[in-house]
């Protein structure tokens, strides 16, 4: 994973979907984000991340509610 690319992608999508996003960690193998907002928009954000930026392949998404 290219952290800078993924973070920029995630922040841009979150802004477009009016979601609050907080990066918890990112390295070559994974990224952990906290995303807050309307449930349907969080679903849309998850879908966008599964498609991912062109230089980051997202193989798995784990989701939990706080």
HTML snippet that shows the backbone in 3Dmol.js (N, CA, C, O; Angstrom):
<script src="https://3Dmol.org/build/3Dmol-min.js"></script>
<div id="view" style="width:600px;height:400px;position:relative"></div>
<script>
const pdb = `
ATOM      1  N   UNK A   1       0.851  -1.173   0.000  1.00  0.00           N
ATOM      2  CA  UNK A   1       0.000   0.000   0.000  1.00  0.00           C
ATOM      3  C   UNK A   1       0.896   1.234   0.000  1.00  0.00           C
ATOM      4  O   UNK A   1       1.907   1.276   0.700  1.00  0.00           O
ATOM      5  N   UNK A   2       0.531   2.204  -0.763  1.00  0.00           N
ATOM      6  CA  UNK A   2       1.232   3.485  -0.787  1.00  0.00           C
ATOM      7  C   UNK A   2       0.430   4.430   0.115  1.00  0.00           C
ATOM      8  O   UNK A   2      -0.612   4.950  -0.284  1.00  0.00           O
ATOM      9  N   UNK A   3       0.932   4.642   1.331  1.00  0.00           N
ATOM     10  CA  UNK A   3       0.156   5.371   2.340  1.00  0.00           C
ATOM     11  C   UNK A   3      -0.254   6.769   1.887  1.00  0.00           C
ATOM     12  O   UNK A   3      -1.416   7.145   2.038  1.00  0.00           O
ATOM     13  N   UNK A   4       0.661   7.531   1.343  1.00  0.00           N
ATOM     14  CA  UNK A   4       0.315   8.907   0.942  1.00  0.00           C
ATOM     15  C   UNK A   4      -0.830   8.908  -0.068  1.00  0.00           C
ATOM     16  O   UNK A   4      -1.754   9.716   0.035  1.00  0.00           O
ATOM     17  N   UNK A   5      -0.769   8.018  -1.026  1.00  0.00           N
ATOM     18  CA  UNK A   5      -1.805   7.937  -2.048  1.00  0.00           C
ATOM     19  C   UNK A   5      -3.140   7.519  -1.439  1.00  0.00           C
ATOM     20  O   UNK A   5      -4.175   8.116  -1.735  1.00  0.00           O
ATOM     21  N   UNK A   6      -3.115   6.494  -0.587  1.00  0.00           N
ATOM     22  CA  UNK A   6      -4.353   6.021   0.012  1.00  0.00           C
ATOM     23  C   UNK A   6      -4.963   7.072   0.932  1.00  0.00           C
ATOM     24  O   UNK A   6      -6.174   7.291   0.906  1.00  0.00           O
ATOM     25  N   UNK A   7      -4.143   7.716   1.736  1.00  0.00           N
ATOM     26  CA  UNK A   7      -4.645   8.740   2.658  1.00  0.00           C
ATOM     27  C   UNK A   7      -5.288   9.886   1.887  1.00  0.00           C
ATOM     28  O   UNK A   7      -6.375  10.342   2.243  1.00  0.00           O
ATOM     29  N   UNK A   8      -4.629  10.349   0.844  1.00  0.00           N
ATOM     30  CA  UNK A   8      -5.198  11.424   0.022  1.00  0.00           C
ATOM     31  C   UNK A   8      -6.530  10.985  -0.584  1.00  0.00           C
ATOM     32  O   UNK A   8      -7.500  11.743  -0.577  1.00  0.00           O
ATOM     33  N   UNK A   9      -6.573   9.771  -1.103  1.00  0.00           N
ATOM     34  CA  UNK A   9      -7.790   9.212  -1.681  1.00  0.00           C
ATOM     35  C   UNK A   9      -8.902   9.151  -0.630  1.00  0.00           C
ATOM     36  O   UNK A   9     -10.016   9.611  -0.883  1.00  0.00           O
ATOM     37  N   UNK A  10      -8.611   8.593   0.535  1.00  0.00           N
ATOM     38  CA  UNK A  10      -9.611   8.430   1.594  1.00  0.00           C
ATOM     39  C   UNK A  10     -10.121   9.786   2.081  1.00  0.00           C
ATOM     40  O   UNK A  10     -11.324   9.958   2.276  1.00  0.00           O
ATOM     41  N   UNK A  11      -9.226  10.740   2.276  1.00  0.00           N
ATOM     42  CA  UNK A  11      -9.649  12.069   2.728  1.00  0.00           C
ATOM     43  C   UNK A  11     -10.538  12.746   1.690  1.00  0.00           C
ATOM     44  O   UNK A  11     -11.533  13.379   2.042  1.00  0.00           O
ATOM     45  N   UNK A  12     -10.187  12.616   0.431  1.00  0.00           N
ATOM     46  CA  UNK A  12     -10.992  13.219  -0.633  1.00  0.00           C
ATOM     47  C   UNK A  12     -12.391  12.607  -0.680  1.00  0.00           C
ATOM     48  O   UNK A  12     -13.385  13.329  -0.766  1.00  0.00           O
ATOM     49  N   UNK A  13     -12.467  11.278  -0.623  1.00  0.00           N
ATOM     50  CA  UNK A  13     -13.776  10.607  -0.646  1.00  0.00           C
ATOM     51  C   UNK A  13     -14.596  10.967   0.588  1.00  0.00           C
ATOM     52  O   UNK A  13     -15.804  11.179   0.488  1.00  0.00           O
ATOM     53  N   UNK A  14     -13.957  11.038   1.738  1.00  0.00           N
ATOM     54  CA  UNK A  14     -14.668  11.392   2.970  1.00  0.00           C
ATOM     55  C   UNK A  14     -15.248  12.807   2.869  1.00  0.00           C
ATOM     56  O   UNK A  14     -16.385  13.043   3.276  1.00  0.00           O
ATOM     57  N   UNK A  15     -14.483  13.727   2.339  1.00  0.00           N
ATOM     58  CA  UNK A  15     -14.995  15.103   2.172  1.00  0.00           C
ATOM     59  C   UNK A  15     -16.194  15.115   1.235  1.00  0.00           C
ATOM     60  O   UNK A  15     -17.193  15.780   1.509  1.00  0.00           O
ATOM     61  N   UNK A  16     -16.099  14.387   0.142  1.00  0.00           N
ATOM     62  CA  UNK A  16     -17.210  14.349  -0.832  1.00  0.00           C
ATOM     63  C   UNK A  16     -18.470  13.753  -0.230  1.00  0.00           C
ATOM     64  O   UNK A  16     -19.580  14.120  -0.614  1.00  0.00           O
ATOM     65  N   UNK A  17     -18.300  12.833   0.715  1.00  0.00           N
ATOM     66  CA  UNK A  17     -19.443  12.168   1.337  1.00  0.00           C
ATOM     67  C   UNK A  17     -19.834  12.813   2.673  1.00  0.00           C
ATOM     68  O   UNK A  17     -20.717  12.311   3.369  1.00  0.00           O
ATOM     69  N   UNK A  18     -19.188  13.909   3.024  1.00  0.00           N
ATOM     70  CA  UNK A  18     -19.467  14.627   4.273  1.00  0.00           C
ATOM     71  C   UNK A  18     -19.290  13.721   5.489  1.00  0.00           C
ATOM     72  O   UNK A  18     -20.138  13.681   6.381  1.00  0.00           O
ATOM     73  N   UNK A  19     -18.177  13.000   5.507  1.00  0.00           N
ATOM     74  CA  UNK A  19     -17.845  12.106   6.614  1.00  0.00           C
ATOM     75  C   UNK A  19     -16.644  12.647   7.372  1.00  0.00           C
ATOM     76  O   UNK A  19     -15.771  13.296   6.797  1.00  0.00           O
ATOM     77  N   UNK A  20     -16.612  12.374   8.663  1.00  0.00           N
ATOM     78  CA  UNK A  20     -15.430  12.683   9.469  1.00  0.00           C
ATOM     79  C   UNK A  20     -14.514  11.467   9.380  1.00  0.00           C
ATOM     80  O   UNK A  20     -14.973  10.329   9.480  1.00  0.00           O
ATOM     81  N   UNK A  21     -13.228  11.707   9.193  1.00  0.00           N
ATOM     82  CA  UNK A  21     -12.276  10.607   9.054  1.00  0.00           C
ATOM     83  C   UNK A  21     -11.046  10.910   9.895  1.00  0.00           C
ATOM     84  O   UNK A  21     -10.570  12.044   9.953  1.00  0.00           O
ATOM     85  N   UNK A  22     -10.544   9.864  10.546  1.00  0.00           N
ATOM     86  CA  UNK A  22      -9.330   9.993  11.341  1.00  0.00           C
ATOM     87  C   UNK A  22      -8.430   8.811  11.018  1.00  0.00           C
ATOM     88  O   UNK A  22      -8.829   7.655  11.158  1.00  0.00           O
ATOM     89  N   UNK A  23      -7.222   9.111  10.589  1.00  0.00           N
ATOM     90  CA  UNK A  23      -6.261   8.065  10.284  1.00  0.00           C
ATOM     91  C   UNK A  23      -5.652   7.574  11.592  1.00  0.00           C
ATOM     92  O   UNK A  23      -5.110   8.358  12.371  1.00  0.00           O
ATOM     93  N   UNK A  24      -5.746   6.281  11.819  1.00  0.00           N
ATOM     94  CA  UNK A  24      -5.160   5.707  13.029  1.00  0.00           C
ATOM     95  C   UNK A  24      -3.790   5.109  12.754  1.00  0.00           C
ATOM     96  O   UNK A  24      -2.884   5.227  13.579  1.00  0.00           O
ATOM     97  N   UNK A  25      -3.629   4.462  11.594  1.00  0.00           N
ATOM     98  CA  UNK A  25      -2.320   3.929  11.215  1.00  0.00           C
ATOM     99  C   UNK A  25      -2.304   3.616   9.721  1.00  0.00           C
ATOM    100  O   UNK A  25      -3.345   3.422   9.094  1.00  0.00           O
ATOM    101  N   UNK A  26      -1.098   3.573   9.176  1.00  0.00           N
ATOM    102  CA  UNK A  26      -0.934   3.199   7.769  1.00  0.00           C
ATOM    103  C   UNK A  26       0.502   2.720   7.583  1.00  0.00           C
ATOM    104  O   UNK A  26       1.455   3.372   8.012  1.00  0.00           O
ATOM    105  N   UNK A  27       0.632   1.569   6.934  1.00  0.00           N
ATOM    106  CA  UNK A  27       1.952   1.071   6.579  1.00  0.00           C
ATOM    107  C   UNK A  27       1.838   0.339   5.239  1.00  0.00           C
ATOM    108  O   UNK A  27       0.808   0.427   4.570  1.00  0.00           O
ATOM    109  N   UNK A  28       2.857  -0.358   4.859  1.00  0.00           N
ATOM    110  CA  UNK A  28       2.875  -0.998   3.541  1.00  0.00           C
ATOM    111  C   UNK A  28       1.825  -2.099   3.387  1.00  0.00           C
ATOM    112  O   UNK A  28       1.490  -2.478   2.264  1.00  0.00           O
ATOM    113  N   UNK A  29       1.300  -2.617   4.506  1.00  0.00           N
ATOM    114  CA  UNK A  29       0.359  -3.724   4.435  1.00  0.00           C
ATOM    115  C   UNK A  29      -1.078  -3.359   4.789  1.00  0.00           C
ATOM    116  O   UNK A  29      -2.008  -4.051   4.374  1.00  0.00           O
ATOM    117  N   UNK A  30      -1.273  -2.282   5.549  1.00  0.00           N
ATOM    118  CA  UNK A  30      -2.638  -1.983   5.989  1.00  0.00           C
ATOM    119  C   UNK A  30      -2.798  -0.530   6.391  1.00  0.00           C
ATOM    120  O   UNK A  30      -1.830   0.201   6.600  1.00  0.00           O
ATOM    121  N   UNK A  31      -4.062  -0.143   6.489  1.00  0.00           N
ATOM    122  CA  UNK A  31      -4.416   1.181   6.993  1.00  0.00           C
ATOM    123  C   UNK A  31      -5.605   1.004   7.929  1.00  0.00           C
ATOM    124  O   UNK A  31      -6.477   0.170   7.686  1.00  0.00           O
ATOM    125  N   UNK A  32      -5.633   1.786   8.989  1.00  0.00           N
ATOM    126  CA  UNK A  32      -6.751   1.771   9.922  1.00  0.00           C
ATOM    127  C   UNK A  32      -7.300   3.177  10.006  1.00  0.00           C
ATOM    128  O   UNK A  32      -6.573   4.129  10.290  1.00  0.00           O
ATOM    129  N   UNK A  33      -8.600   3.295   9.753  1.00  0.00           N
ATOM    130  CA  UNK A  33      -9.275   4.592   9.748  1.00  0.00           C
ATOM    131  C   UNK A  33     -10.478   4.529  10.665  1.00  0.00           C
ATOM    132  O   UNK A  33     -11.094   3.475  10.824  1.00  0.00           O
ATOM    133  N   UNK A  34     -10.811   5.657  11.268  1.00  0.00           N
ATOM    134  CA  UNK A  34     -12.085   5.815  11.966  1.00  0.00           C
ATOM    135  C   UNK A  34     -12.919   6.753  11.105  1.00  0.00           C
ATOM    136  O   UNK A  34     -12.490   7.861  10.783  1.00  0.00           O
ATOM    137  N   UNK A  35     -14.114   6.301  10.733  1.00  0.00           N
ATOM    138  CA  UNK A  35     -14.987   7.075   9.857  1.00  0.00           C
ATOM    139  C   UNK A  35     -16.324   7.251  10.560  1.00  0.00           C
ATOM    140  O   UNK A  35     -16.918   6.286  11.041  1.00  0.00           O
ATOM    141  N   UNK A  36     -16.790   8.497  10.616  1.00  0.00           N
ATOM    142  CA  UNK A  36     -18.058   8.791  11.284  1.00  0.00           C
ATOM    143  C   UNK A  36     -18.967   9.552  10.341  1.00  0.00           C
ATOM    144  O   UNK A  36     -18.532  10.437   9.604  1.00  0.00           O
ATOM    145  N   UNK A  37     -20.249   9.186  10.378  1.00  0.00           N
ATOM    146  CA  UNK A  37     -21.225   9.883   9.557  1.00  0.00           C
ATOM    147  C   UNK A  37     -22.447   9.012   9.336  1.00  0.00           C
ATOM    148  O   UNK A  37     -22.606   7.968   9.968  1.00  0.00           O
ATOM    149  N   UNK A  38     -23.294   9.447   8.447  1.00  0.00           N
ATOM    150  CA  UNK A  38     -24.528   8.733   8.115  1.00  0.00           C
ATOM    151  C   UNK A  38     -24.184   7.345   7.569  1.00  0.00           C
ATOM    152  O   UNK A  38     -23.287   7.202   6.738  1.00  0.00           O
ATOM    153  N   UNK A  39     -24.905   6.326   8.043  1.00  0.00           N
ATOM    154  CA  UNK A  39     -24.606   4.934   7.698  1.00  0.00           C
ATOM    155  C   UNK A  39     -24.510   4.649   6.218  1.00  0.00           C
ATOM    156  O   UNK A  39     -23.585   3.967   5.778  1.00  0.00           O
ATOM    157  N   UNK A  40     -25.457   5.162   5.436  1.00  0.00           N
ATOM    158  CA  UNK A  40     -25.423   4.917   3.985  1.00  0.00           C
ATOM    159  C   UNK A  40     -24.190   5.528   3.337  1.00  0.00           C
ATOM    160  O   UNK A  40     -23.645   4.979   2.379  1.00  0.00           O
ATOM    161  N   UNK A  41     -23.754   6.666   3.863  1.00  0.00           N
ATOM    162  CA  UNK A  41     -22.565   7.317   3.308  1.00  0.00           C
ATOM    163  C   UNK A  41     -21.296   6.592   3.725  1.00  0.00           C
ATOM    164  O   UNK A  41     -20.328   6.554   2.966  1.00  0.00           O
ATOM    165  N   UNK A  42     -21.290   6.014   4.923  1.00  0.00           N
ATOM    166  CA  UNK A  42     -20.159   5.180   5.333  1.00  0.00           C
ATOM    167  C   UNK A  42     -20.092   3.949   4.436  1.00  0.00           C
ATOM    168  O   UNK A  42     -19.003   3.512   4.062  1.00  0.00           O
ATOM    169  N   UNK A  43     -21.253   3.385   4.086  1.00  0.00           N
ATOM    170  CA  UNK A  43     -21.281   2.265   3.137  1.00  0.00           C
ATOM    171  C   UNK A  43     -20.678   2.671   1.793  1.00  0.00           C
ATOM    172  O   UNK A  43     -19.906   1.917   1.200  1.00  0.00           O
ATOM    173  N   UNK A  44     -21.031   3.855   1.321  1.00  0.00           N
ATOM    174  CA  UNK A  44     -20.493   4.355   0.048  1.00  0.00           C
ATOM    175  C   UNK A  44     -18.983   4.553   0.144  1.00  0.00           C
ATOM    176  O   UNK A  44     -18.258   4.279  -0.812  1.00  0.00           O
ATOM    177  N   UNK A  45     -18.508   5.029   1.293  1.00  0.00           N
ATOM    178  CA  UNK A  45     -17.074   5.212   1.511  1.00  0.00           C
ATOM    179  C   UNK A  45     -16.364   3.856   1.462  1.00  0.00           C
ATOM    180  O   UNK A  45     -15.302   3.728   0.853  1.00  0.00           O
ATOM    181  N   UNK A  46     -16.951   2.856   2.099  1.00  0.00           N
ATOM    182  CA  UNK A  46     -16.371   1.510   2.074  1.00  0.00           C
ATOM    183  C   UNK A  46     -16.265   0.997   0.638  1.00  0.00           C
ATOM    184  O   UNK A  46     -15.252   0.411   0.255  1.00  0.00           O
ATOM    185  N   UNK A  47     -17.298   1.216  -0.140  1.00  0.00           N
ATOM    186  CA  UNK A  47     -17.286   0.786  -1.540  1.00  0.00           C
ATOM    187  C   UNK A  47     -16.189   1.516  -2.318  1.00  0.00           C
ATOM    188  O   UNK A  47     -15.464   0.904  -3.102  1.00  0.00           O
ATOM    189  N   UNK A  48     -16.074   2.814  -2.096  1.00  0.00           N
ATOM    190  CA  UNK A  48     -15.035   3.591  -2.782  1.00  0.00           C
ATOM    191  C   UNK A  48     -13.651   3.058  -2.427  1.00  0.00           C
ATOM    192  O   UNK A  48     -12.784   2.950  -3.295  1.00  0.00           O
ATOM    193  N   UNK A  49     -13.439   2.725  -1.152  1.00  0.00           N
ATOM    194  CA  UNK A  49     -12.134   2.209  -0.729  1.00  0.00           C
ATOM    195  C   UNK A  49     -11.868   0.831  -1.323  1.00  0.00           C
ATOM    196  O   UNK A  49     -10.723   0.501  -1.634  1.00  0.00           O
ATOM    197  N   UNK A  50     -12.907   0.029  -1.481  1.00  0.00           N
ATOM    198  CA  UNK A  50     -12.693  -1.298  -2.075  1.00  0.00           C
ATOM    199  C   UNK A  50     -12.245  -1.170  -3.527  1.00  0.00           C
ATOM    200  O   UNK A  50     -11.528  -2.033  -4.034  1.00  0.00           O
ATOM    201  N   UNK A  51     -12.659  -0.108  -4.192  1.00  0.00           N
ATOM    202  CA  UNK A  51     -12.189   0.169  -5.550  1.00  0.00           C
ATOM    203  C   UNK A  51     -10.813   0.797  -5.515  1.00  0.00           C
ATOM    204  O   UNK A  51      -9.994   0.596  -6.412  1.00  0.00           O
ATOM    205  N   UNK A  52     -10.572   1.564  -4.459  1.00  0.00           N
ATOM    206  CA  UNK A  52      -9.264   2.098  -4.118  1.00  0.00           C
ATOM    207  C   UNK A  52      -8.611   2.999  -5.146  1.00  0.00           C
ATOM    208  O   UNK A  52      -9.051   3.081  -6.293  1.00  0.00           O
ATOM    209  N   UNK A  53      -7.567   3.665  -4.725  1.00  0.00           N
ATOM    210  CA  UNK A  53      -6.756   4.415  -5.689  1.00  0.00           C
ATOM    211  C   UNK A  53      -5.991   3.421  -6.568  1.00  0.00           C
ATOM    212  O   UNK A  53      -5.790   2.269  -6.185  1.00  0.00           O
ATOM    213  N   UNK A  54      -5.578   3.867  -7.719  1.00  0.00           N
ATOM    214  CA  UNK A  54      -4.966   2.975  -8.703  1.00  0.00           C
ATOM    215  C   UNK A  54      -3.702   2.284  -8.211  1.00  0.00           C
ATOM    216  O   UNK A  54      -3.368   1.208  -8.706  1.00  0.00           O
ATOM    217  N   UNK A  55      -2.991   2.868  -7.255  1.00  0.00           N
ATOM    218  CA  UNK A  55      -1.729   2.281  -6.798  1.00  0.00           C
ATOM    219  C   UNK A  55      -1.848   1.574  -5.453  1.00  0.00           C
ATOM    220  O   UNK A  55      -0.831   1.237  -4.846  1.00  0.00           O
ATOM    221  N   UNK A  56      -3.066   1.346  -4.977  1.00  0.00           N
ATOM    222  CA  UNK A  56      -3.299   0.632  -3.723  1.00  0.00           C
ATOM    223  C   UNK A  56      -4.381  -0.413  -3.950  1.00  0.00           C
ATOM    224  O   UNK A  56      -5.498  -0.088  -4.353  1.00  0.00           O
ATOM    225  N   UNK A  57      -4.047  -1.642  -3.694  1.00  0.00           N
ATOM    226  CA  UNK A  57      -5.024  -2.711  -3.856  1.00  0.00           C
ATOM    227  C   UNK A  57      -5.607  -3.042  -2.491  1.00  0.00           C
ATOM    228  O   UNK A  57      -4.881  -3.433  -1.576  1.00  0.00           O
ATOM    229  N   UNK A  58      -6.904  -2.885  -2.358  1.00  0.00           N
ATOM    230  CA  UNK A  58      -7.597  -3.168  -1.108  1.00  0.00           C
ATOM    231  C   UNK A  58      -8.170  -4.577  -1.221  1.00  0.00           C
ATOM    232  O   UNK A  58      -9.063  -4.821  -2.032  1.00  0.00           O
ATOM    233  N   UNK A  59      -7.664  -5.496  -0.418  1.00  0.00           N
ATOM    234  CA  UNK A  59      -8.105  -6.892  -0.486  1.00  0.00           C
ATOM    235  C   UNK A  59      -9.174  -7.218   0.550  1.00  0.00           C
ATOM    236  O   UNK A  59      -9.982  -8.121   0.337  1.00  0.00           O
ATOM    237  N   UNK A  60      -9.188  -6.500   1.662  1.00  0.00           N
ATOM    238  CA  UNK A  60     -10.098  -6.840   2.736  1.00  0.00           C
ATOM    239  C   UNK A  60     -10.437  -5.582   3.524  1.00  0.00           C
ATOM    240  O   UNK A  60      -9.584  -4.723   3.750  1.00  0.00           O
ATOM    241  N   UNK A  61     -11.686  -5.489   3.934  1.00  0.00           N
ATOM    242  CA  UNK A  61     -12.142  -4.382   4.780  1.00  0.00           C
ATOM    243  C   UNK A  61     -12.807  -4.986   6.000  1.00  0.00           C
ATOM    244  O   UNK A  61     -13.705  -5.819   5.880  1.00  0.00           O
ATOM    245  N   UNK A  62     -12.366  -4.565   7.169  1.00  0.00           N
ATOM    246  CA  UNK A  62     -13.007  -4.960   8.423  1.00  0.00           C
ATOM    247  C   UNK A  62     -13.736  -3.752   8.951  1.00  0.00           C
ATOM    248  O   UNK A  62     -13.220  -2.634   8.918  1.00  0.00           O
ATOM    249  N   UNK A  63     -14.939  -3.980   9.438  1.00  0.00           N
ATOM    250  CA  UNK A  63     -15.767  -2.852   9.887  1.00  0.00           C
ATOM    251  C   UNK A  63     -16.326  -3.162  11.268  1.00  0.00           C
ATOM    252  O   UNK A  63     -16.762  -4.282  11.536  1.00  0.00           O
ATOM    253  N   UNK A  64     -16.310  -2.168  12.137  1.00  0.00           N
ATOM    254  CA  UNK A  64     -16.912  -2.320  13.454  1.00  0.00           C
ATOM    255  C   UNK A  64     -17.543  -1.008  13.869  1.00  0.00           C
ATOM    256  O   UNK A  64     -17.141   0.059  13.407  1.00  0.00           O
ATOM    257  N   UNK A  65     -18.517  -1.091  14.729  1.00  0.00           N
ATOM    258  CA  UNK A  65     -19.157   0.118  15.247  1.00  0.00           C
ATOM    259  C   UNK A  65     -18.615   0.384  16.638  1.00  0.00           C
ATOM    260  O   UNK A  65     -18.289  -0.536  17.388  1.00  0.00           O
ATOM    261  N   UNK A  66     -18.527   1.655  16.961  1.00  0.00           N
ATOM    262  CA  UNK A  66     -18.009   2.036  18.275  1.00  0.00           C
ATOM    263  C   UNK A  66     -19.126   2.555  19.146  1.00  0.00           C
ATOM    264  O   UNK A  66     -18.890   2.929  20.295  1.00  0.00           O
TER     265      UNK A  66
END
`;
const viewer = $3Dmol.createViewer("view");
viewer.addModel(pdb, "pdb");
viewer.setStyle({}, {cartoon: {color: "spectrum"}});
viewer.zoomTo();
viewer.render();
</script>
